[in-house]
Amino acid sequence: MSEFLGQAVELLAAGDWKQAHEIVQKDKSTLSSWIHGIVHILEGDLDNARGWYKRAERAFPGAEAAQAEIAAARRAVESAPDHA
């Protein structure tokens, strides 16, 4: 699944949170939940973002951290065991 999550992260980096959302909502992994949280940060729905961060067992970094979170998520996806 990480190839799809990698695509979602790249969409987020390009500012296309709507398309990224289509990808992440199909997966229930912790990594996907984190990326889903980033989607909602970019969308501006911070309450929803906090919920997804909680599911991902990560501290909510705040709205200003979106770009750093995208970079960190990219590294996490690249190091995921099933990354192609």
QUIUR-V41551 format. One record per residue. N is the residue number from 1. SS is DSSP state (@ for helix, = for strand, . for the rest). NEAR is the number of other ideal C-beta (glycine too) atoms within 12 Angstrom. Layout:
N;SS;NEAR  N;SS;NEAR
//
This chain:
1;.;23  2;@;27  3;@;17  4;@;27  5;@;38  6;@;30  7;@;27  8;@;41  9;@;40  10;@;24  11;@;27  12;@;37  13;@;26  14;.;15  15;.;17  16;.;20  17;@;32  18;@;18  19;@;21  20;@;36  21;@;28  22;@;18  23;@;29  24;@;39  25;.;23  26;.;17  27;.;28  28;.;15  29;.;26  30;@;23  31;@;37  32;@;33  33;@;30  34;@;39  35;@;49  36;@;41  37;@;44  38;@;48  39;@;40  40;@;34  41;@;36  42;@;35  43;@;23  44;.;13  45;.;19  46;@;23  47;@;16  48;@;24  49;@;34  50;@;23  51;@;20  52;@;33  53;@;30  54;@;19  55;@;24  56;.;31  57;.;14  58;.;26  59;.;14  60;.;26  61;.;24  62;.;17  63;@;22  64;@;12  65;@;22  66;@;30  67;@;20  68;@;17  69;@;34  70;@;32  71;@;19  72;@;25  73;@;42  74;@;28  75;@;18  76;@;28  77;@;35  78;@;20  79;.;15  80;.;25  81;.;12  82;.;16  83;.;19  84;.;13
//
